[in-house]
Amino acid sequence: MSDAPEETLDPADWEELRALGHRMLDDMVDYLRDVRDRPVWQPPTPAAHALIAGPLPRDPSPAGAVYDDFRAAILPFPTGNTHPRFWGWVMGTGTPFAMLADMLASGMNAHVAGYDQAASHVERQALDWLKELLGFPLGAGGLLVGGGSMANLLGVATARHARAGFDIRANGLQADHPALVLYASTETHSWVQKAAELLGIGTANLRRIAVDAEFRMDPAALRAAIAADRAAGRRPFCVVGTAGTVNTGATDDLVALREICDAEGLWLHVDGAFGALAALSPAHRDRVAGLGGADSLAFDLHKWMYLPFEAGCVLVRDAAVQRAAFALTPSYLRPVGRGPAAGPMEFADVGVDLSRGFRALRVWMSLRHHGSDTFGRLIGQNIEQARYLAARIDAEQELELLAPVAMNVVCFRYVPTGPTRAGDALDALNTEVLLRLQESGVAVPSSTSIGGRFAIRVAITNHRSRRADFDLLVSEVLAHGRAVARLAT
Amino acid sequence: MSDAPEETLDPADWEELRALGHRMLDDMVDYLRDVRDRPVWQPPTPAAHALIAGPLPRDPSPAGAVYDDFRAAILPFPTGNTHPRFWGWVMGTGTPFAMLADMLASGMNAHVAGYDQAASHVERQALDWLKELLGFPLGAGGLLVGGGSMANLLGVATARHARAGFDIRANGLQADHPALVLYASTETHSWVQKAAELLGIGTANLRRIAVDAEFRMDPAALRAAIAADRAAGRRPFCVVGTAGTVNTGATDDLVALREICDAEGLWLHVDGAFGALAALSPAHRDRVAGLGGADSLAFDLHKWMYLPFEAGCVLVRDAAVQRAAFALTPSYLRPVGRGPAAGPMEFADVGVDLSRGFRALRVWMSLRHHGSDTFGRLIGQNIEQARYLAARIDAEQELELLAPVAMNVVCFRYVPTGPTRAGDALDALNTEVLLRLQESGVAVPSSTSIGGRFAIRVAITNHRSRRADFDLLVSEVLAHGRAVARLAT
């Protein structure tokens, strides 16, 4: 080994890096403060793309030069969800305070598999607060994960372990057994298909149950499907209820689903990706009644708690079952009674990941700083804004609501006055209206299909939106609608 | 809806938040600069625990007060992996520059499912650079994920889809089929058990193949196991090779495994969680020869590329197969040809998560700033340090190496002079030596079991370590060993 002094990735000049950091921080604070003055979205320019691309950088570049490229080519071309008029898909807005918490978390770089360290206390405490807010007992199990898809997958995986009726960890689904069947509604988010596939259940054993006019799972249809599967020798094991569907914000009758699951011996998993957070609002928590009755619940703090990505969460009523579904202890993780690894790897033992970052810090610091009542009021504010937008749409002859507004999602379309147009023509017209609206940089709703028809979809999980933003949306849709309709005639 | 002005999570006073941010940044830069002066690890005090705990915070608290609690109760009690003498488990160190990148990423709060945005260009570019560094073709598929467990799981899930011989997405593992069998060595990390369980394969269909004296999978034993499974009517589908085992840093003969997989029509997945990164070092890349021949490869940038958590990566040689294993397009994600969602959700379509954060930024900025050659030199430096430590151990009569040092992992124990002690007594003695060392705050190795015996395990994925740190480790182990041995006699 040479006697040359070791290299490191620490800066040669700490003060230079510090100064750059201060510049970055100033820029980002300005960026967030002034977000309203910029377009919601704009496509990256070819010049920006060229700055991002390039051959493998084998040699170093000054930190400041790399940051200059970030400022020129990356920062101006965001997804758009930090903007007050972004209502596409379901994305939280992020917060300036959580951005600072994320810097602290990255600097500490904690590995939160377990270990006797502050980060584990922080995650445990954050989970306890979330259990209380969502009506779960303090003794329930929980885990912060990347997002809703993983949180939901872990819930269904726990259900599979608990209700298979055989040793799923040893045999998988490959020993001789009655086929396990999973139930969800036709409105359940696509994670349920991914989970059924990944867990080896298969889409052939995923029943998509019909919904009623308000897009809620039909309990009678669920009962009938369970009975049919039992008659065919299959084994129903889990029902997935939804609090806040992605298309329309509908919430299944969770109390009815709980009764069916009790009668049938099934696990009730609830996907509350954004909707579960309505429980934080005293004025609106009855919209998700029955949430606390679930065996497992998934939700995302990066959606309706407005925190930055990624921060999903799964809660499991019976913590012992959650551990039993996942825990294992290889020799290199054997607890030694004292020191940093005194105990079991409590977080790694209830999920997939062993290396886990410190996402709990942004949750803990944000709840401490803003207070849970503030989140509850903002969630209520978004629900009121959806109601306000629906009323504005109702009052306009050329706008048509396409689904009941159950919570914070509004699906509607532009319908020109004059001769009645075919459904396909209205689909094409509204697609063009949506694209013009997005491309103008004024607002970004997204789209979906309601009853087979193209809908402009506004999902409000945005703490920066104001009433005036929805007024502008209405007037812009009318203006684009009229312009496109004129072209189309 | 009331006419009261809307609330927001933005600060009432941006300048106050900005000032706090600058204070945080200064503190974190100092913290990282001075990390060497602090204990590697210390247990959180009861007072710290009390500050972290507490009833649900319903009301707001000033941002500065929350930060004061962070400084008092969280920052002083880290996992320890930022410290130059942390060599426990396999954890990267983090870097000051990546901390700044993480602040930028959190501020932008991009949702990287796909979308026409800078963040998607950044992830695509970062993946292309990683493909080149690891010997994968540019047309390969890739995805950044939370960590190695998920990256490995996705690799095996893709293998299952590609090699099942039936429609796994439709039928899962529940239709009539020959049992799918997965092969790994007895030294493969515990993720493989989790993956076999989660994917419905079952541990009964996971073969743990014996290793040779250098802890590498025995190809003859693998061939025999495959033949036995075929004879029993089962269907071998995937072999997991390892580049850098968790216990000793051994790398399987990947060329031999590739030949067996070719002959048998099996998928070769390689777990290169840390070891794959040795490919960045020209001086050491022959240690992981054959890496580029894998059908899929998993590795962690938060391990031996020193980046903060979480940054895992999976590469799949055949991008079309990767897509075919996972892609689906619900109505609310249907591409509309223009605007932010012009294209498919290219990243969501090759993994589990739909909501994905901007972890690509820290990868892209770190490669640009440091240059890949620098990472290669640091990886080589860690390998040289392991060799240096092994030589120091070899030279000490009271220290015994317990496994060959194949890369950056050193397993050893203290053996007192004088009468020979039983293995159990040496296990107890070395456990106590390790705990005293950890509790002293001087160094944090971890432990494992080698040939049934307790080993002090030093895994070097640390850009802050210097030769002198290993000298100190040797002298401290000797001192603790002698002290404990005296007590035990």
Chai-1 contact restraints between the chains, C-beta under 6 A:
chainA,res_idxA,chainB,res_idxB,connection_type,confidence,min_distance_angstrom,max_distance_angstrom,comment,restraint_id
A,M1,B,E384,contact,1.0,0.0,6.0,A-B,restraint_1
A,M1,B,Y388,contact,1.0,0.0,6.0,A-B,restraint_2
A,E6,B,Q381,contact,1.0,0.0,6.0,A-B,restraint_3
A,E6,B,R466,contact,1.0,0.0,6.0,A-B,restraint_4
A,E7,B,R377,contact,1.0,0.0,6.0,A-B,restraint_5
A,E7,B,L378,contact,1.0,0.0,6.0,A-B,restraint_6
A,T8,B,H463,contact,1.0,0.0,6.0,A-B,restraint_7
A,T8,B,R464,contact,1.0,0.0,6.0,A-B,restraint_8
A,L9,B,T95,contact,1.0,0.0,6.0,A-B,restraint_9
A,L9,B,Y306,contact,1.0,0.0,6.0,A-B,restraint_10
A,L9,B,H463,contact,1.0,0.0,6.0,A-B,restraint_11
A,W14,B,R33,contact,1.0,0.0,6.0,A-B,restraint_12
A,L17,B,P96,contact,1.0,0.0,6.0,A-B,restraint_13
A,R18,B,V29,contact,1.0,0.0,6.0,A-B,restraint_14
A,G21,B,L25,contact,1.0,0.0,6.0,A-B,restraint_15
A,G21,B,L100,contact,1.0,0.0,6.0,A-B,restraint_16
A,H22,B,H22,contact,1.0,0.0,6.0,A-B,restraint_17
A,M24,B,L100,contact,1.0,0.0,6.0,A-B,restraint_18
A,L25,B,G21,contact,1.0,0.0,6.0,A-B,restraint_19
A,L25,B,L25,contact,1.0,0.0,6.0,A-B,restraint_20
A,M28,B,G107,contact,1.0,0.0,6.0,A-B,restraint_21
A,V29,B,R18,contact,1.0,0.0,6.0,A-B,restraint_22
A,R33,B,W14,contact,1.0,0.0,6.0,A-B,restraint_23
A,W41,B,P340,contact,1.0,0.0,6.0,A-B,restraint_24
A,P43,B,D116,contact,1.0,0.0,6.0,A-B,restraint_25
A,P44,B,A118,contact,1.0,0.0,6.0,A-B,restraint_26
A,H49,B,H121,contact,1.0,0.0,6.0,A-B,restraint_27
A,I52,B,H121,contact,1.0,0.0,6.0,A-B,restraint_28
A,I52,B,V122,contact,1.0,0.0,6.0,A-B,restraint_29
A,I52,B,Q125,contact,1.0,0.0,6.0,A-B,restraint_30
A,A53,B,Q125,contact,1.0,0.0,6.0,A-B,restraint_31
A,L56,B,W129,contact,1.0,0.0,6.0,A-B,restraint_32
A,L56,B,E132,contact,1.0,0.0,6.0,A-B,restraint_33
A,P57,B,L367,contact,1.0,0.0,6.0,A-B,restraint_34
A,P57,B,R368,contact,1.0,0.0,6.0,A-B,restraint_35
A,P57,B,G371,contact,1.0,0.0,6.0,A-B,restraint_36
A,R58,B,G371,contact,1.0,0.0,6.0,A-B,restraint_37
A,R58,B,S372,contact,1.0,0.0,6.0,A-B,restraint_38
A,R58,B,D373,contact,1.0,0.0,6.0,A-B,restraint_39
A,D59,B,G371,contact,1.0,0.0,6.0,A-B,restraint_40
A,P60,B,H370,contact,1.0,0.0,6.0,A-B,restraint_41
A,P60,B,G371,contact,1.0,0.0,6.0,A-B,restraint_42
A,P60,B,T374,contact,1.0,0.0,6.0,A-B,restraint_43
A,S61,B,R368,contact,1.0,0.0,6.0,A-B,restraint_44
A,S61,B,H369,contact,1.0,0.0,6.0,A-B,restraint_45
A,A63,B,F97,contact,1.0,0.0,6.0,A-B,restraint_46
A,A63,B,H369,contact,1.0,0.0,6.0,A-B,restraint_47
A,V66,B,M365,contact,1.0,0.0,6.0,A-B,restraint_48
A,V66,B,R368,contact,1.0,0.0,6.0,A-B,restraint_49
A,V66,B,H369,contact,1.0,0.0,6.0,A-B,restraint_50
A,I74,B,A118,contact,1.0,0.0,6.0,A-B,restraint_51
A,F77,B,Q117,contact,1.0,0.0,6.0,A-B,restraint_52
A,F77,B,A118,contact,1.0,0.0,6.0,A-B,restraint_53
A,P78,B,M108,contact,1.0,0.0,6.0,A-B,restraint_54
A,P78,B,A110,contact,1.0,0.0,6.0,A-B,restraint_55
A,T79,B,A110,contact,1.0,0.0,6.0,A-B,restraint_56
A,T79,B,H111,contact,1.0,0.0,6.0,A-B,restraint_57
A,T79,B,Y115,contact,1.0,0.0,6.0,A-B,restraint_58
A,T79,B,Q117,contact,1.0,0.0,6.0,A-B,restraint_59
A,T82,B,N109,contact,1.0,0.0,6.0,A-B,restraint_60
A,M91,B,H111,contact,1.0,0.0,6.0,A-B,restraint_61
A,G94,B,N109,contact,1.0,0.0,6.0,A-B,restraint_62
A,T95,B,L9,contact,1.0,0.0,6.0,A-B,restraint_63
A,P96,B,L17,contact,1.0,0.0,6.0,A-B,restraint_64
A,F97,B,A63,contact,1.0,0.0,6.0,A-B,restraint_65
A,M99,B,S106,contact,1.0,0.0,6.0,A-B,restraint_66
A,M99,B,G107,contact,1.0,0.0,6.0,A-B,restraint_67
A,L100,B,G21,contact,1.0,0.0,6.0,A-B,restraint_68
A,L100,B,M24,contact,1.0,0.0,6.0,A-B,restraint_69
A,D102,B,D102,contact,1.0,0.0,6.0,A-B,restraint_70
A,D102,B,S106,contact,1.0,0.0,6.0,A-B,restraint_71
A,M103,B,M103,contact,1.0,0.0,6.0,A-B,restraint_72
A,S106,B,M99,contact,1.0,0.0,6.0,A-B,restraint_73
A,S106,B,D102,contact,1.0,0.0,6.0,A-B,restraint_74
A,S106,B,P308,contact,1.0,0.0,6.0,A-B,restraint_75
A,G107,B,M28,contact,1.0,0.0,6.0,A-B,restraint_76
A,G107,B,M99,contact,1.0,0.0,6.0,A-B,restraint_77
A,M108,B,P78,contact,1.0,0.0,6.0,A-B,restraint_78
A,N109,B,T82,contact,1.0,0.0,6.0,A-B,restraint_79
A,N109,B,G94,contact,1.0,0.0,6.0,A-B,restraint_80
A,N109,B,P308,contact,1.0,0.0,6.0,A-B,restraint_81
A,A110,B,P78,contact,1.0,0.0,6.0,A-B,restraint_82
A,A110,B,T79,contact,1.0,0.0,6.0,A-B,restraint_83
A,H111,B,T79,contact,1.0,0.0,6.0,A-B,restraint_84
A,H111,B,M91,contact,1.0,0.0,6.0,A-B,restraint_85
A,Y115,B,T79,contact,1.0,0.0,6.0,A-B,restraint_86
A,D116,B,P43,contact,1.0,0.0,6.0,A-B,restraint_87
A,Q117,B,F77,contact,1.0,0.0,6.0,A-B,restraint_88
A,Q117,B,T79,contact,1.0,0.0,6.0,A-B,restraint_89
A,A118,B,P44,contact,1.0,0.0,6.0,A-B,restraint_90
A,A118,B,I74,contact,1.0,0.0,6.0,A-B,restraint_91
A,A118,B,F77,contact,1.0,0.0,6.0,A-B,restraint_92
A,H121,B,H49,contact,1.0,0.0,6.0,A-B,restraint_93
A,H121,B,I52,contact,1.0,0.0,6.0,A-B,restraint_94
A,V122,B,I52,contact,1.0,0.0,6.0,A-B,restraint_95
A,Q125,B,I52,contact,1.0,0.0,6.0,A-B,restraint_96
A,Q125,B,A53,contact,1.0,0.0,6.0,A-B,restraint_97
A,W129,B,L56,contact,1.0,0.0,6.0,A-B,restraint_98
A,E132,B,L56,contact,1.0,0.0,6.0,A-B,restraint_99
A,G146,B,G146,contact,1.0,0.0,6.0,A-B,restraint_100
A,G146,B,D353,contact,1.0,0.0,6.0,A-B,restraint_101
A,G147,B,D353,contact,1.0,0.0,6.0,A-B,restraint_102
A,G147,B,S355,contact,1.0,0.0,6.0,A-B,restraint_103
A,S149,B,V352,contact,1.0,0.0,6.0,A-B,restraint_104
A,S149,B,D353,contact,1.0,0.0,6.0,A-B,restraint_105
A,S149,B,L354,contact,1.0,0.0,6.0,A-B,restraint_106
A,M150,B,V352,contact,1.0,0.0,6.0,A-B,restraint_107
A,R169,B,E197,contact,1.0,0.0,6.0,A-B,restraint_108
A,A170,B,G202,contact,1.0,0.0,6.0,A-B,restraint_109
A,A170,B,T203,contact,1.0,0.0,6.0,A-B,restraint_110
A,A170,B,A204,contact,1.0,0.0,6.0,A-B,restraint_111
A,N171,B,G202,contact,1.0,0.0,6.0,A-B,restraint_112
A,N171,B,A204,contact,1.0,0.0,6.0,A-B,restraint_113
A,G172,B,G200,contact,1.0,0.0,6.0,A-B,restraint_114
A,G172,B,I201,contact,1.0,0.0,6.0,A-B,restraint_115
A,G172,B,G202,contact,1.0,0.0,6.0,A-B,restraint_116
A,L173,B,L173,contact,1.0,0.0,6.0,A-B,restraint_117
A,L173,B,Q174,contact,1.0,0.0,6.0,A-B,restraint_118
A,L173,B,G200,contact,1.0,0.0,6.0,A-B,restraint_119
A,Q174,B,L173,contact,1.0,0.0,6.0,A-B,restraint_120
A,Q174,B,A179,contact,1.0,0.0,6.0,A-B,restraint_121
A,Q174,B,G202,contact,1.0,0.0,6.0,A-B,restraint_122
A,Q174,B,N205,contact,1.0,0.0,6.0,A-B,restraint_123
A,A179,B,Q174,contact,1.0,0.0,6.0,A-B,restraint_124
A,S190,B,L328,contact,1.0,0.0,6.0,A-B,restraint_125
A,S190,B,P330,contact,1.0,0.0,6.0,A-B,restraint_126
A,Q193,B,L328,contact,1.0,0.0,6.0,A-B,restraint_127
A,E197,B,R169,contact,1.0,0.0,6.0,A-B,restraint_128
A,L199,B,G200,contact,1.0,0.0,6.0,A-B,restraint_129
A,G200,B,G172,contact,1.0,0.0,6.0,A-B,restraint_130
A,G200,B,L173,contact,1.0,0.0,6.0,A-B,restraint_131
A,G200,B,L199,contact,1.0,0.0,6.0,A-B,restraint_132
A,G200,B,G200,contact,1.0,0.0,6.0,A-B,restraint_133
A,I201,B,G172,contact,1.0,0.0,6.0,A-B,restraint_134
A,G202,B,A170,contact,1.0,0.0,6.0,A-B,restraint_135
A,G202,B,N171,contact,1.0,0.0,6.0,A-B,restraint_136
A,G202,B,G172,contact,1.0,0.0,6.0,A-B,restraint_137
A,G202,B,Q174,contact,1.0,0.0,6.0,A-B,restraint_138
A,T203,B,A170,contact,1.0,0.0,6.0,A-B,restraint_139
A,A204,B,A170,contact,1.0,0.0,6.0,A-B,restraint_140
A,A204,B,N171,contact,1.0,0.0,6.0,A-B,restraint_141
A,N205,B,Q174,contact,1.0,0.0,6.0,A-B,restraint_142
A,V246,B,Y332,contact,1.0,0.0,6.0,A-B,restraint_143
A,Y306,B,L9,contact,1.0,0.0,6.0,A-B,restraint_144
A,P308,B,S106,contact,1.0,0.0,6.0,A-B,restraint_145
A,P308,B,N109,contact,1.0,0.0,6.0,A-B,restraint_146
A,F309,B,G357,contact,1.0,0.0,6.0,A-B,restraint_147
A,E310,B,G357,contact,1.0,0.0,6.0,A-B,restraint_148
A,L328,B,S190,contact,1.0,0.0,6.0,A-B,restraint_149
A,L328,B,Q193,contact,1.0,0.0,6.0,A-B,restraint_150
A,P330,B,S190,contact,1.0,0.0,6.0,A-B,restraint_151
A,S331,B,T448,contact,1.0,0.0,6.0,A-B,restraint_152
A,S331,B,S449,contact,1.0,0.0,6.0,A-B,restraint_153
A,Y332,B,V246,contact,1.0,0.0,6.0,A-B,restraint_154
A,Y332,B,T448,contact,1.0,0.0,6.0,A-B,restraint_155
A,V336,B,T431,contact,1.0,0.0,6.0,A-B,restraint_156
A,R338,B,L435,contact,1.0,0.0,6.0,A-B,restraint_157
A,G339,B,L435,contact,1.0,0.0,6.0,A-B,restraint_158
A,G339,B,Q438,contact,1.0,0.0,6.0,A-B,restraint_159
A,G339,B,E439,contact,1.0,0.0,6.0,A-B,restraint_160
A,P340,B,W41,contact,1.0,0.0,6.0,A-B,restraint_161
A,V352,B,S149,contact,1.0,0.0,6.0,A-B,restraint_162
A,V352,B,M150,contact,1.0,0.0,6.0,A-B,restraint_163
A,D353,B,G146,contact,1.0,0.0,6.0,A-B,restraint_164
A,D353,B,G147,contact,1.0,0.0,6.0,A-B,restraint_165
A,D353,B,S149,contact,1.0,0.0,6.0,A-B,restraint_166
A,L354,B,S149,contact,1.0,0.0,6.0,A-B,restraint_167
A,S355,B,G147,contact,1.0,0.0,6.0,A-B,restraint_168
A,G357,B,F309,contact,1.0,0.0,6.0,A-B,restraint_169
A,G357,B,E310,contact,1.0,0.0,6.0,A-B,restraint_170
A,M365,B,V66,contact,1.0,0.0,6.0,A-B,restraint_171
A,L367,B,P57,contact,1.0,0.0,6.0,A-B,restraint_172
A,R368,B,P57,contact,1.0,0.0,6.0,A-B,restraint_173
A,R368,B,S61,contact,1.0,0.0,6.0,A-B,restraint_174
A,R368,B,V66,contact,1.0,0.0,6.0,A-B,restraint_175
A,H369,B,S61,contact,1.0,0.0,6.0,A-B,restraint_176
A,H369,B,A63,contact,1.0,0.0,6.0,A-B,restraint_177
A,H369,B,V66,contact,1.0,0.0,6.0,A-B,restraint_178
A,H370,B,P60,contact,1.0,0.0,6.0,A-B,restraint_179
A,G371,B,P57,contact,1.0,0.0,6.0,A-B,restraint_180
A,G371,B,R58,contact,1.0,0.0,6.0,A-B,restraint_181
A,G371,B,D59,contact,1.0,0.0,6.0,A-B,restraint_182
A,G371,B,P60,contact,1.0,0.0,6.0,A-B,restraint_183
A,S372,B,R58,contact,1.0,0.0,6.0,A-B,restraint_184
A,D373,B,R58,contact,1.0,0.0,6.0,A-B,restraint_185
A,T374,B,P60,contact,1.0,0.0,6.0,A-B,restraint_186
A,R377,B,E7,contact,1.0,0.0,6.0,A-B,restraint_187
A,L378,B,E7,contact,1.0,0.0,6.0,A-B,restraint_188
A,Q381,B,E6,contact,1.0,0.0,6.0,A-B,restraint_189
A,E384,B,M1,contact,1.0,0.0,6.0,A-B,restraint_190
A,Y388,B,M1,contact,1.0,0.0,6.0,A-B,restraint_191
A,T431,B,V336,contact,1.0,0.0,6.0,A-B,restraint_192
A,L435,B,R338,contact,1.0,0.0,6.0,A-B,restraint_193
A,L435,B,G339,contact,1.0,0.0,6.0,A-B,restraint_194
A,Q438,B,G339,contact,1.0,0.0,6.0,A-B,restraint_195
A,Q438,B,P340,contact,1.0,0.0,6.0,A-B,restraint_196
A,E439,B,G339,contact,1.0,0.0,6.0,A-B,restraint_197
A,T448,B,S331,contact,1.0,0.0,6.0,A-B,restraint_198
A,T448,B,Y332,contact,1.0,0.0,6.0,A-B,restraint_199
A,S449,B,S331,contact,1.0,0.0,6.0,A-B,restraint_200
A,H463,B,T8,contact,1.0,0.0,6.0,A-B,restraint_201
A,H463,B,L9,contact,1.0,0.0,6.0,A-B,restraint_202
A,R464,B,T8,contact,1.0,0.0,6.0,A-B,restraint_203
A,R466,B,E6,contact,1.0,0.0,6.0,A-B,restraint_204
